[in-house]
Amino acid sequence: MVDLPVFGRHQPASHTIIHLSDPHFLADGARHAGGADSEGNFDLTLASVSRVHPHPSAIVVTGDLTDLGEPDAYRRLRAALEPVAAQLGCPIIWVAGNHDERPALREGLLDGPPTQDPVTGVWDLDGLRLIALDTSIPGWHHGDVDEQQREWLAGVLSEPAPHGTLLAMHHPPLPAHVPLFDILELRHQDELAEVIRGTDVRGILAGHLHYSSSGMFAGVPVSVASSTCYTMNLGRAATEVNGMDAAQSFQLVHVRPETITHTVVPVADAPTGDYFSEEWLQQMARLSPQQRLEVFSRKPPVAQA
């Protein structure tokens, strides 16, 4: 691919993060109880991940890594994703979800002792700080960030990072479109907001809902990635929404000094046009900005009756 000039006002992103969520792997490659092929759908997702950026800053997976917390499911997930991350030359940041079991996650993905300690961590991604929180509660499906984690987070955030901070967590601090999901919402949100407000936190990455969503929390944008396993059919009344084995996606997170964008990438085998060919891109690169406007922006004359 030819190195292209900056076509608009924004410089290229300083950091690009691949945001995946809710793969729900099962032992022995079993299908999800709802019928979705967790591993097959994840493989399709990873094929797209391998193409969208040659060297992302990190791959972040925001929870429900497995469906039942089985040790073999963690082994299979690791075997699927680690080669892709190695090919792209980036770290994997695993985040615990309500379907995960901390001991098996720690042992299977982190090569650590199988304890019930929260799965948290801090990564320096060339000046962009990413903090993983553990909103899971052993034995429950709703979420929380307890006082100990909040105190730890406050200590980390007391020193700002050069490019700011992103938080990665499973339960989003947002209301859900599906009313019953609010039963499984994140607890102690007001207390968490007190820790975050006024710090260098620039965005929150989350999952749990199985559909893409966005909102604001404590003055910080929140972006929820859909599931790679199965998604929610939001084309029904909110009280009738159910899961469907379709419309899987992940997100590209582009970090710039002035803004952060979250782009939903559909995982689909669909006919795709080829108008923006290599030859066309090279032609555009050779033109001046005004010439590019003439070629690409100017509308054709309106035919007169």
C-alpha positions as CSV (number, residue, x, y, z in Angstrom):
1,M,0.0,0.0,0.0
2,V,1.3,3.4,-0.9
3,D,2.0,5.9,1.9
4,L,-0.8,8.4,1.6
5,P,-0.7,12.0,2.6
6,V,-3.0,13.4,5.2
7,F,-6.2,14.1,3.2
8,G,-8.1,16.1,5.9
9,R,-7.4,18.2,9.0
10,H,-6.7,15.3,11.3
11,Q,-3.3,13.7,11.6
12,P,-3.1,9.9,11.8
13,A,-4.0,8.3,15.1
14,S,-1.2,8.0,17.6
15,H,-2.7,4.7,18.9
16,T,-5.1,2.1,17.5
17,I,-6.7,-0.5,19.7
18,I,-8.7,-3.5,18.7
19,H,-11.7,-3.8,21.0
20,L,-13.3,-7.3,21.2
21,S,-15.8,-8.5,23.7
22,D,-17.8,-11.5,24.9
23,P,-16.4,-14.5,23.0
24,H,-18.0,-17.0,25.4
25,F,-15.7,-19.9,24.6
26,L,-16.6,-23.4,25.8
27,A,-14.6,-26.5,26.5
28,D,-14.0,-28.9,23.7
29,G,-15.2,-26.3,21.2
30,A,-18.8,-26.8,22.1
31,R,-21.4,-24.5,20.7
32,H,-23.1,-21.9,22.9
33,A,-26.4,-23.0,24.5
34,G,-28.2,-20.5,22.1
35,G,-26.7,-22.3,19.1
36,A,-24.0,-19.9,18.1
37,D,-20.6,-21.3,17.1
38,S,-18.4,-19.4,19.6
39,E,-15.1,-20.5,18.1
40,G,-16.2,-20.3,14.5
41,N,-17.5,-16.8,14.9
42,F,-14.3,-15.8,16.7
43,D,-12.2,-17.2,13.9
44,L,-14.1,-15.0,11.4
45,T,-13.6,-12.0,13.7
46,L,-9.9,-12.7,13.9
47,A,-9.6,-12.9,10.1
48,S,-10.9,-9.3,10.0
49,V,-8.7,-8.2,12.9
50,S,-5.7,-9.4,11.0
51,R,-6.6,-7.1,8.1
52,V,-7.7,-3.9,9.6
53,H,-4.4,-2.6,11.0
54,P,-0.8,-3.8,10.5
55,H,0.4,-3.0,14.1
56,P,-2.3,-2.0,16.6
57,S,-1.2,-0.8,20.1
58,A,-3.2,-3.6,21.8
59,I,-6.0,-6.1,21.5
60,V,-8.4,-5.6,24.4
61,V,-11.1,-8.3,25.2
62,T,-13.6,-6.9,27.6
63,G,-14.9,-10.0,29.4
64,D,-17.0,-13.0,29.2
65,L,-14.0,-14.7,27.7
66,T,-15.6,-18.0,28.4
67,D,-19.2,-19.0,29.0
68,L,-18.7,-21.3,32.0
69,G,-15.2,-20.6,33.2
70,E,-13.8,-23.9,32.1
71,P,-10.0,-24.3,32.0
72,D,-10.1,-25.9,28.5
73,A,-12.1,-22.9,27.2
74,Y,-9.4,-20.5,28.4
75,R,-6.8,-22.7,26.7
76,R,-8.7,-22.7,23.4
77,L,-9.3,-18.9,23.5
78,R,-5.6,-18.3,24.2
79,A,-4.6,-20.6,21.4
80,A,-6.9,-18.8,19.0
81,L,-5.9,-15.2,19.8
82,E,-2.2,-15.3,20.8
83,P,-0.9,-16.2,17.2
84,V,-2.8,-13.2,15.8
85,A,-1.5,-10.9,18.4
86,A,2.1,-12.2,17.8
87,Q,1.6,-11.6,14.0
88,L,0.5,-8.0,14.7
89,G,3.1,-7.5,17.3
90,C,0.8,-6.3,20.1
91,P,-0.1,-7.3,23.6
92,I,-3.5,-8.9,24.6
93,I,-5.3,-7.3,27.5
94,W,-7.7,-9.8,29.0
95,V,-10.6,-8.4,31.1
96,A,-12.7,-10.5,33.4
97,G,-16.5,-10.8,32.9
98,N,-19.4,-12.2,34.9
99,H,-19.3,-15.5,33.0
100,D,-15.6,-15.9,33.8
101,E,-14.0,-17.7,36.8
102,R,-11.1,-15.8,38.2
103,P,-8.9,-18.8,39.3
104,A,-9.2,-20.5,35.9
105,L,-8.7,-17.2,34.0
106,R,-5.6,-16.4,36.0
107,E,-4.1,-19.8,35.5
108,G,-5.2,-20.3,31.8
109,L,-4.5,-16.8,30.4
110,L,-2.1,-15.1,32.7
111,D,0.1,-18.1,33.9
112,G,-0.6,-16.9,37.4
113,P,-1.8,-18.6,40.6
114,P,-5.5,-19.7,40.5
115,T,-6.8,-17.2,43.1
116,Q,-10.0,-15.2,43.5
117,D,-8.1,-11.9,43.5
118,P,-9.6,-9.3,41.0
119,V,-8.0,-9.4,37.6
120,T,-6.6,-5.9,37.2
121,G,-3.6,-4.4,35.5
122,V,-2.0,-1.3,34.0
123,W,-0.3,-1.1,30.6
124,D,1.8,1.7,29.1
125,L,1.1,1.7,25.4
126,D,3.7,4.2,24.2
127,G,2.4,6.8,26.6
128,L,-1.3,5.8,26.4
129,R,-2.2,4.2,29.7
130,L,-4.8,1.4,29.7
131,I,-6.2,0.2,33.0
132,A,-8.1,-3.1,33.3
133,L,-10.7,-3.2,36.1
134,D,-12.5,-6.4,37.3
135,T,-16.2,-5.8,37.6
136,S,-17.0,-9.5,38.1
137,I,-18.3,-10.7,41.5
138,P,-17.6,-14.4,42.2
139,G,-20.9,-16.3,42.2
140,W,-23.0,-13.5,40.6
141,H,-23.8,-12.0,37.2
142,H,-24.2,-8.3,38.2
143,G,-21.1,-6.1,38.4
144,D,-19.2,-4.0,40.9
145,V,-16.0,-2.1,41.5
146,D,-15.4,-2.5,45.2
147,E,-13.8,0.0,47.5
148,Q,-10.4,-1.7,47.3
149,Q,-10.4,-1.5,43.5
150,R,-11.6,2.1,43.6
151,E,-8.8,3.1,46.0
152,W,-6.3,1.3,43.8
153,L,-7.6,3.1,40.7
154,A,-7.5,6.5,42.4
155,G,-3.8,5.9,43.3
156,V,-3.0,5.0,39.7
157,L,-4.8,8.0,38.3
158,S,-3.1,10.4,40.6
159,E,-0.3,10.6,38.1
160,P,-1.5,11.5,34.6
161,A,-0.1,9.7,31.5
162,P,1.3,11.5,28.4
163,H,-1.6,10.5,26.1
164,G,-4.2,10.0,28.9
165,T,-5.9,6.9,30.1
166,L,-8.5,4.4,28.9
167,L,-10.3,2.1,31.3
168,A,-11.3,-1.4,30.2
169,M,-14.1,-3.1,32.1
170,H,-16.9,-5.6,31.5
171,H,-20.0,-4.1,32.9
172,P,-20.6,-0.7,31.3
173,P,-21.6,2.2,33.6
174,L,-24.6,3.0,31.4
175,P,-28.3,2.2,31.3
176,A,-29.2,-0.7,29.0
177,H,-31.7,-0.6,26.2
178,V,-33.0,-4.0,27.4
179,P,-34.8,-3.3,30.7
180,L,-34.0,-6.7,32.3
181,F,-30.3,-6.1,31.8
182,D,-30.4,-3.4,34.4
183,I,-30.7,-6.1,37.0
184,L,-27.2,-7.1,36.0
185,E,-25.8,-3.6,35.9
186,L,-22.7,-2.2,37.6
187,R,-23.1,-1.3,41.2
188,H,-21.5,1.7,43.1
189,Q,-21.4,3.8,39.9
190,D,-21.6,7.1,41.9
191,E,-18.5,6.1,43.9
192,L,-16.7,5.1,40.7
193,A,-17.6,8.4,39.1
194,E,-16.0,10.3,42.0
195,V,-12.7,8.5,41.3
196,I,-12.8,9.1,37.6
197,R,-14.1,12.7,37.3
198,G,-11.4,15.3,36.8
199,T,-8.7,12.7,36.0
200,D,-7.0,12.0,32.7
201,V,-9.4,9.2,31.8
202,R,-10.4,9.8,28.2
203,G,-12.6,6.8,27.5
204,I,-14.1,3.6,28.9
205,L,-14.2,0.4,26.9
206,A,-16.8,-2.2,28.0
207,G,-18.9,-5.2,26.9
208,H,-21.6,-7.3,28.6
209,L,-24.6,-6.1,26.6
210,H,-23.8,-8.1,23.4
211,Y,-24.7,-5.0,21.3
212,S,-22.8,-1.8,20.5
213,S,-23.7,1.2,22.5
214,S,-22.3,4.5,23.7
215,G,-22.9,7.2,26.3
216,M,-21.3,9.4,28.9
217,F,-20.2,8.6,32.5
218,A,-18.6,11.1,34.9
219,G,-17.9,13.3,31.8
220,V,-16.1,10.4,30.0
221,P,-17.3,8.7,26.8
222,V,-18.2,5.1,27.2
223,S,-18.1,2.7,24.2
224,V,-19.6,-0.8,24.5
225,A,-18.5,-3.4,21.9
226,S,-20.8,-6.1,20.7
227,S,-20.2,-9.8,21.2
228,T,-18.1,-11.9,18.8
229,C,-20.3,-14.9,19.8
230,Y,-23.9,-13.8,19.5
231,T,-25.6,-10.4,19.5
232,M,-29.0,-9.0,20.5
233,N,-31.9,-8.6,18.0
234,L,-32.7,-4.9,18.7
235,G,-35.2,-4.8,15.9
236,R,-37.8,-5.9,18.4
237,A,-39.6,-4.1,21.2
238,A,-37.2,-3.6,24.1
239,T,-39.1,-6.1,26.3
240,E,-38.9,-8.7,23.5
241,V,-35.2,-8.5,22.6
242,N,-33.4,-11.8,22.4
243,G,-30.1,-13.1,21.2
244,M,-29.3,-13.9,17.6
245,D,-26.4,-15.6,15.8
246,A,-25.9,-12.6,13.4
247,A,-24.4,-9.1,13.2
248,Q,-21.3,-9.9,15.1
249,S,-18.7,-7.1,15.2
250,F,-15.7,-5.6,17.0
251,Q,-14.4,-2.0,17.3
252,L,-11.4,0.0,16.2
253,V,-10.4,2.6,18.7
254,H,-8.4,5.4,17.2
255,V,-6.7,7.7,19.7
256,R,-5.7,11.3,18.7
257,P,-4.6,14.2,20.8
258,E,-7.9,16.0,20.2
259,T,-10.4,13.1,20.1
260,I,-10.9,9.3,20.3
261,T,-13.2,7.5,17.8
262,H,-14.8,4.1,18.1
263,T,-15.5,2.4,14.8
264,V,-17.8,-0.6,14.6
265,V,-16.4,-3.2,12.2
266,P,-19.0,-5.7,11.1
267,V,-17.9,-9.3,10.7
268,A,-19.6,-10.4,7.5
269,D,-18.8,-12.1,4.2
270,A,-20.6,-9.7,1.9
271,P,-20.0,-8.4,-1.7
272,T,-17.7,-5.4,-1.5
273,G,-17.0,-2.8,-4.1
274,D,-13.5,-2.0,-5.2
275,Y,-13.8,1.6,-6.2
276,F,-11.0,2.7,-3.9
277,S,-8.4,0.6,-5.7
278,E,-4.6,0.8,-5.2
279,E,-4.3,2.7,-8.5
280,W,-7.0,5.2,-7.5
281,L,-5.3,5.8,-4.2
282,Q,-2.0,6.4,-5.9
283,Q,-3.7,8.9,-8.2
284,M,-5.3,10.8,-5.3
285,A,-1.9,10.9,-3.5
286,R,-0.3,12.6,-6.5
287,L,-3.0,15.4,-6.7
288,S,-3.0,18.6,-4.8
289,P,-5.6,19.2,-2.1
290,Q,-7.7,21.4,-4.5
291,Q,-7.4,18.8,-7.3
292,R,-8.6,16.1,-4.9
293,L,-11.6,18.2,-4.1
294,E,-12.4,18.6,-7.8
295,V,-12.1,14.8,-8.4
296,F,-13.9,13.6,-5.3
297,S,-16.0,16.3,-3.8
298,R,-17.5,18.3,-6.7
299,K,-21.0,17.2,-7.7
300,P,-21.8,16.7,-11.4
301,P,-24.0,19.4,-13.0
302,V,-27.8,19.0,-12.4
303,A,-29.5,18.1,-15.6
304,Q,-32.0,20.8,-16.7
305,A,-35.5,19.7,-17.7
